[in-house]
């Protein structure tokens, strides 16, 4: 029996056939979380109430963007009571230069694995050297995180994919930041809207994207970003009006998330910056991702 016949014979057996079918169909995602910024308008009802709603939908992870005047002890207790974990939190870096050690210590106490700088002021970074200096600062912040047993990371918007003196700031950060000290949480929607191809980044930099922000784009915005990116130009800035619930927009999530998972992504964080109905939005996005196989 030749090799081809042997493989065909194996595939015809029930057990092997089931495994092959499962491999072809793909696997479901683990670690689907939600960025609580999405449901910030519900917080006046009480944070624990919001966390209970999130858990009831089926999420098991949340990502914080502020604690709404709750202490670290209170946050930790609410997570325990609702059965949620919070692998990551969004923080500021530039706004609190003297408080970084305290931010990291609090994050470790709550149980965050990742401390993520959510945004930097674009106006302060007008040259490649400015971005290189930021990378050095990220490396330093990453050292502090490492000592505390947590991981530093950076979350993008669209301006990191706008060329500065012929260079993309995002590429500068990837090159200049220590891969062990600084990870990246790619916001897929903002990257695509700016003309970037997430799959190329995941493939070229395996292990550097342990988390993603999973949010979708209206069709015309994804096309605009692709067209601009193909010409080597950045797409013009856009606001929250271009966003869509996950699975209801134009991003090919099976391909994007399949590549991400293959190259080291573990946490998939749903976000919509300005949903008309926050609870309905996170329900719809979760249902889509829970059913998706990659």
LINWOWO-V74257 format. One record per pair of residues at least 6 apart in sequence whose C-alpha atoms are under 8 Angstrom apart, sorted by the first residue. I is the first residue (numbers start at 0). J is the second residue. Records with the same first field share a line. If there is no record, write none. Layout:
BEGIN
I = J + J
END
This chain:
BEGIN
9 = 15 + 16
10 = 16 + 19
24 = 292 + 293
25 = 292 + 293
26 = 292 + 293
27 = 289 + 290 + 291 + 292 + 293
28 = 288 + 289 + 291 + 292 + 293
29 = 265 + 266
30 = 59 + 60 + 265 + 266 + 267
31 = 58 + 59 + 60 + 266 + 267 + 268 + 269 + 285 + 288 + 289
32 = 58 + 59 + 60 + 61 + 62 + 266 + 267 + 268 + 269
33 = 58 + 60 + 61 + 62 + 268 + 269 + 270 + 281
34 = 61 + 62 + 63 + 64 + 268 + 269 + 270
35 = 61 + 62 + 63 + 64 + 270
36 = 63 + 64 + 270 + 272
37 = 270 + 271 + 272 + 273 + 274 + 277 + 281
38 = 49 + 277 + 278
40 = 277
41 = 49 + 277
42 = 49 + 67
46 = 67
47 = 77 + 81
50 = 77 + 78 + 81 + 83
51 = 81
54 = 81 + 82 + 83
56 = 282 + 285
57 = 285
58 = 83 + 285
59 = 82 + 83 + 84
60 = 83 + 84 + 85 + 86
61 = 83 + 84 + 85 + 86 + 87 + 268
62 = 85 + 86 + 87 + 88 + 89 + 268
63 = 85 + 87 + 88 + 89
64 = 88 + 89 + 90
65 = 88 + 89 + 90
66 = 74
71 = 105 + 108 + 109
72 = 109
74 = 109
75 = 109 + 110
78 = 84 + 85
84 = 110
85 = 110 + 111 + 112
86 = 110 + 111 + 112 + 113
87 = 111 + 112 + 113 + 114 + 115
88 = 106 + 111 + 113 + 114 + 115
89 = 114 + 115 + 116 + 117
90 = 114 + 115 + 116 + 117
91 = 116 + 117 + 118 + 119
92 = 99 + 116 + 119
93 = 119
99 = 140
100 = 143
103 = 114 + 143 + 144 + 147 + 149
104 = 147
106 = 112 + 114
107 = 147 + 148 + 149
111 = 149
112 = 148 + 149 + 150
113 = 149 + 150 + 151 + 152
114 = 144 + 149 + 150 + 151 + 152
115 = 151 + 152 + 153 + 154 + 184
116 = 151 + 152 + 153 + 154
117 = 153 + 154 + 155
118 = 153 + 154 + 155 + 156
121 = 158
123 = 129
124 = 130
125 = 163
126 = 163 + 164
127 = 163 + 164 + 166 + 168 + 171
130 = 168 + 171 + 172
131 = 171 + 172 + 175
133 = 172
134 = 172 + 175 + 176
135 = 175 + 176
137 = 151 + 176 + 181
138 = 176 + 177 + 180 + 181
140 = 151
141 = 150 + 151 + 152 + 180 + 181
142 = 180
144 = 150 + 151
145 = 151 + 180
150 = 180 + 181 + 182
151 = 180 + 181 + 182
152 = 181 + 182 + 183 + 184
153 = 181 + 182 + 183 + 184
154 = 183 + 184 + 185 + 186
155 = 184 + 185 + 186 + 189 + 190
156 = 186 + 189 + 190
157 = 189 + 190 + 192 + 193 + 236
158 = 193 + 236
159 = 167 + 168 + 169
160 = 167 + 168 + 169 + 190 + 193 + 194 + 195 + 233
161 = 167 + 168 + 193 + 232 + 233 + 234
162 = 168 + 232 + 233
178 = 207
182 = 207 + 208 + 209
183 = 207 + 208 + 209 + 210
184 = 208 + 209 + 210 + 211 + 212
185 = 208 + 210 + 211 + 212
186 = 211 + 212 + 213 + 214
187 = 197 + 211 + 212 + 213 + 214 + 215
188 = 212 + 213 + 214 + 215 + 216 + 242 + 250
190 = 196 + 197
191 = 197 + 221 + 224 + 225
192 = 216 + 220 + 221 + 223 + 224 + 225 + 234
193 = 224 + 227 + 228 + 233 + 234 + 235 + 236
194 = 223 + 224 + 225 + 226 + 227 + 228 + 229 + 232 + 233 + 234
195 = 224 + 225 + 228
197 = 255
198 = 254 + 255 + 258 + 259
201 = 207 + 208 + 258 + 259 + 262
202 = 258 + 262
204 = 262
205 = 262 + 263
206 = 262 + 263 + 264
207 = 263
208 = 259 + 263 + 264
209 = 263 + 264 + 265 + 266
210 = 264 + 265 + 266 + 267 + 268
211 = 264 + 266 + 267 + 268
212 = 267 + 268 + 269 + 270
213 = 245 + 267 + 268 + 269 + 270
214 = 242 + 243 + 244 + 245 + 269 + 270 + 271
215 = 242 + 243 + 244 + 245 + 246 + 247 + 248 + 249 + 250
216 = 241 + 242 + 243 + 244 + 248 + 249 + 250
217 = 241 + 242 + 243 + 248 + 249
218 = 248 + 249
220 = 241
221 = 249 + 250
223 = 234
224 = 233 + 234
227 = 233 + 234
228 = 234
239 = 272 + 273
240 = 273
242 = 271 + 272
243 = 271
244 = 271 + 280 + 281 + 283 + 284
245 = 269 + 283 + 284 + 287 + 288
246 = 252 + 284 + 287 + 288
253 = 291 + 292 + 293
254 = 293
256 = 293
257 = 293
269 = 281 + 284 + 285
270 = 281
271 = 280
274 = 280
END
